[in-house]
Amino acid sequence: MRAYIIAYVRESGEGNNYTDIQLEIADCSRQINLDFDFDNDTQSIKRAEKKLNLFRTIINEFADAVQEELDYYKTKPKIKKKKFRRPEEVEIVDI
């Protein structure tokens, strides 16, 4: 499976009161679909708008937090990791 993001809006067109809106996000092993569908009524439109605004807020906060971490690691001094050898045999001694 590949990593990708697909977003689409299928407009209702004339005579149809339904709009199909989806966002599909996948990484190499998982996939999620988010629906923002709504009918042509006030309550449905308000719910879709509220969901969209919440999603926008959370995604922006997430992106800002990830960028902070990336910036931190770009400037963080590199520390050499020590390599430890494991003893091949451990002797157990009764005390």
C-alpha positions in Angstrom: 0.0 0.0 0.0 1.2 3.5 -0.8 1.0 6.7 1.2 -1.4 9.3 -0.3 -4.1 11.9 0.3 -7.1 12.2 -1.9 -9.7 14.9 -1.5 -12.8 15.3 -3.6 -16.1 17.1 -3.8 -18.9 15.7 -5.9 -21.3 18.6 -6.4 -24.9 18.0 -6.1 -25.8 19.4 -9.5 -29.2 20.5 -10.5 -32.2 18.7 -8.9 -30.0 16.9 -6.4 -29.9 18.1 -2.8 -26.9 16.1 -1.7 -23.2 16.9 -1.8 -20.6 14.1 -1.4 -17.3 15.3 0.1 -14.5 13.0 1.2 -11.0 13.1 2.3 -9.0 9.9 2.1 -5.6 9.6 3.9 -3.3 6.6 3.8 0.1 5.8 5.0 2.0 2.6 4.1 -0.2 0.4 6.3 -3.5 2.2 7.2 -6.2 4.2 5.5 -8.9 6.5 6.8 -11.8 8.2 5.1 -13.4 11.3 6.4 -16.9 12.3 5.1 -18.1 15.9 5.1 -21.4 15.1 3.2 -24.4 17.2 3.7 -27.9 17.6 2.4 -29.5 20.9 1.3 -30.9 21.7 4.8 -29.8 24.2 7.4 -28.9 21.7 10.1 -27.0 19.4 7.8 -25.0 22.3 6.5 -24.2 23.6 10.0 -23.0 20.1 11.1 -20.7 19.8 8.1 -19.4 23.3 8.6 -18.7 22.7 12.3 -16.9 19.4 11.4 -14.8 21.2 8.8 -13.8 24.0 11.1 -12.9 21.5 13.9 -10.8 19.5 11.4 -9.1 22.6 10.2 -8.2 23.7 13.7 -6.8 20.3 14.8 -4.8 19.8 11.6 -3.3 23.2 11.9 -2.3 22.7 15.5 -0.9 19.3 14.7 1.2 20.7 11.8 2.5 23.5 14.0 3.5 21.0 16.7 5.3 18.7 14.2 7.1 21.7 12.7 8.3 22.7 16.2 9.7 19.2 16.7 11.4 19.3 13.3 12.9 22.7 13.9 14.2 21.5 17.3 15.9 18.5 15.8 17.4 20.5 13.0 19.2 22.7 15.6 19.8 20.1 18.3 23.5 19.1 18.7 24.3 15.7 17.4 25.3 13.2 20.1 27.3 10.2 19.1 25.7 7.0 20.2 28.0 4.6 22.0 28.0 1.0 20.9 27.8 -1.5 23.6 28.8 -5.1 23.2 26.6 -7.7 24.9 28.4 -10.3 26.9 28.2 -13.6 25.1 27.8 -15.6 28.2 26.6 -14.5 31.7 27.7 -16.5 34.6 25.2 -16.8 37.5 26.8 -17.1 40.9 25.0 -18.1 44.1 25.7 -15.8 47.0 
